[in-house]
Amino acid sequence: MSSSTTSCSLEAPSSATWASVTFSLAFRRARAKYFIMQNIADVCWEVADFSTNLKKRPEIGFSIGSVAELREQAKQGGVRLPGCAFPVAGEKKVRVSHDLRQILRPDDRLRIGKRTCRVNPARSEAVSKTHIHLRFCWLGQSEQENGLRMYRIPPQAHTSKLWTISGREAYENQLTQGFIKRYRGYHSALARYQLATAQRLRRLIPDLADRIEKLSMKHHKLQSRIKLWTVEWQYVLEAREKKKERDARGNDAQRGT
């Protein structure tokens, strides 16, 4: 009785495949190292003005972040900025814990937490001692306790700028804004109808009324979030900020007199 054995041979990866994998890993590691090595301690930013000679920045005796923050930075990119940001949902004005006037300029790209933002280029004082004015309102959750880390993203290339401009024009288009408004109106009307139905069923079927009321609250929160995506809301925020500035100047003038 004879038994036959079959052998399976695996082809070894070619040299070109190994070269592409090695190049990809080397590029990613170099990119991650580039951003991480530029981290500076929060106290070191305030020692002197490094805008004229960045090579004189201190690079020893400081904390560059936790392991989770370094992983996120290596994945997302950006140079970590000192301090933290405390954004509020639906607002353009973001409070910061450190003075960034010597570091940031209008139209700079930022990453606050995991969201990419841009400093408002239409305002000459977009970066103040305690706040940063964003071009678009904050769409994430409010963070007023621990704060979020900030990262300055390198300038875009020419092709990337064209994509950004085309996307902005598509967003500000009347058709896009009309769709957003209709979508928000749908959820708003549905929330009102469900709330009215829950009130009518409260005496007869209280359990069902509670479920319908919870659904109504979900739709109400959703339409509130959709409102932040409209261009009209951005104009409302700008008008509010200008009114506050006029009122502040008027109060200062009255105190002076």
TAFENCOR-V658398 format. One record per pair of residues at least 12 apart in sequence whose C-alpha atoms are under 10 Angstrom apart, sorted by the first residue. I is the first residue (numbers start at 0). J is the second residue. Records with the same first field share a line. If there is no record, write none. Layout:
# TAFENCOR-V658398
I: J, J
This chain:
# TAFENCOR-V658398
27: 73, 74
28: 73
29: 73
30: 73, 74, 76, 77
31: 69, 70, 71, 72, 73, 74, 75, 76, 77
32: 69, 72, 73, 76
33: 73, 76, 77, 78
34: 69, 72, 73, 75, 76, 77, 78, 79, 150, 151, 152, 153
35: 63, 64, 68, 69, 70, 72, 73, 76, 77, 78, 79
36: 58, 63, 78, 79
37: 56, 58, 63, 77, 78, 79, 80
38: 58, 61, 62, 63, 64, 69, 77, 78, 79, 80, 81, 150
39: 56, 57, 58, 59, 60, 61, 62, 63, 64, 78, 79, 80, 81
40: 57, 58, 59, 60, 61, 62, 63, 64, 79, 80, 81, 82
41: 61, 62, 63, 79, 80, 81, 82, 83, 97
42: 61, 81, 82, 97
43: 56, 57, 58, 60, 61, 81
44: 56, 57, 80, 81, 82, 97, 98, 99, 101, 102
45: 81, 97, 98, 99, 101
48: 101, 102
49: 101, 102
50: 101, 102
63: 79
64: 79, 148
68: 112, 148
71: 112, 113
72: 110, 112, 113, 150
75: 110, 113, 114, 115, 150, 152
76: 110, 150, 151, 152, 153
77: 108, 109, 110, 149, 150, 151, 152, 153
78: 109, 110, 149, 150, 151, 152, 153
79: 109, 110, 111, 148, 149, 150, 151, 152
80: 97, 99, 102, 103, 109, 110, 111, 148, 149, 150, 151
81: 95, 96, 97, 98, 99, 102, 148, 149, 150
82: 95, 96, 97, 98, 99, 146, 147, 148, 149
83: 95, 96, 97, 111, 112, 145, 146, 147, 148, 149, 150
84: 96, 97, 111, 112, 129, 130, 131, 142, 143, 144, 145, 146, 147, 148, 149
85: 111, 130, 141, 142, 143, 144, 145, 146, 147, 148
86: 111, 130, 131, 136, 137, 138, 139, 140, 141, 142, 143, 146, 147
87: 136, 137, 138, 139, 140, 141, 142, 143
88: 136, 137, 138, 139, 140, 141, 142, 224, 227
89: 135, 136, 137, 138, 139, 140, 141, 223, 224, 226, 227, 228, 232, 233, 236
90: 132, 133, 135, 136, 137, 138, 141, 227, 232, 233, 236, 237
91: 118, 119, 130, 131, 132, 133, 134, 135, 136, 137, 138, 233, 236, 237, 240
92: 119, 125, 126, 129, 130, 131, 132, 133, 134, 135, 136, 137, 236, 240
93: 126, 129, 130, 131, 132, 133, 136, 137
94: 127, 128, 129, 130, 131, 132, 143, 146
95: 126, 127, 128, 129, 130, 131, 146, 147, 148, 149
96: 128, 129, 130, 146
97: 127, 128, 129, 130
98: 126, 127, 128, 129, 130, 131
99: 126, 127, 128, 129, 130, 131
100: 124, 125, 126, 127, 128, 129, 130, 131
101: 126, 127, 128
102: 126, 151
103: 118, 125, 126, 127, 131, 151
104: 117, 118, 119, 120, 123, 124, 125, 126, 131
105: 117, 118, 119, 120, 121, 122, 123, 124, 125, 126, 131, 132, 133, 134
106: 118, 119, 120, 121, 122, 125, 133, 134, 154
107: 119, 120, 133, 151, 152, 153, 154, 155
108: 133, 150, 151, 152, 153, 154, 155
109: 133, 149, 150, 151, 152, 153
110: 147, 148, 149, 150, 151, 152
111: 137, 139, 146, 147, 148, 149, 150, 151
112: 139, 146, 147, 148, 149, 150
113: 139, 147, 148, 149, 150
114: 137, 138, 139, 149
115: 137, 149, 150, 151, 152
116: 133, 134, 135, 136, 137, 138, 151, 152
117: 131, 132, 133, 134, 135, 136, 151, 152
118: 131, 132, 133, 134, 135
119: 131, 132, 133, 134, 135
120: 132, 133, 134
121: 133, 134
122: 134
132: 240
134: 233, 237
135: 227, 228, 230, 232, 233, 236
136: 227, 228, 232, 233, 236
137: 227, 228
138: 224, 225, 227, 228
139: 224
170: 228, 229, 230
171: 229, 230
172: 230
173: 230
175: 229
176: 228, 229, 230, 231
177: 229
179: 222, 225, 226, 228, 229, 230
180: 222, 225, 226, 228, 229
182: 222, 225, 226
183: 218, 219, 221, 222, 223, 224, 225, 226, 228, 229
184: 222, 225, 226
185: 218, 222
186: 215, 217, 218, 219, 220, 221, 222, 223, 225
187: 215, 218, 219, 220, 221, 222, 223
188: 215, 218, 219, 222
189: 214, 215, 218, 219, 222
190: 211, 212, 213, 214, 215, 216, 217, 218, 219, 220, 221, 222
191: 212, 215, 216, 218, 219
192: 211, 212, 215
193: 208, 210, 211, 212, 213, 214, 215, 216, 218
194: 208, 209, 211, 212, 213, 214, 215, 216, 219
195: 208, 211, 212, 215
196: 208, 211, 212, 215
197: 209, 210, 211, 212, 213, 214, 215
198: 211, 212
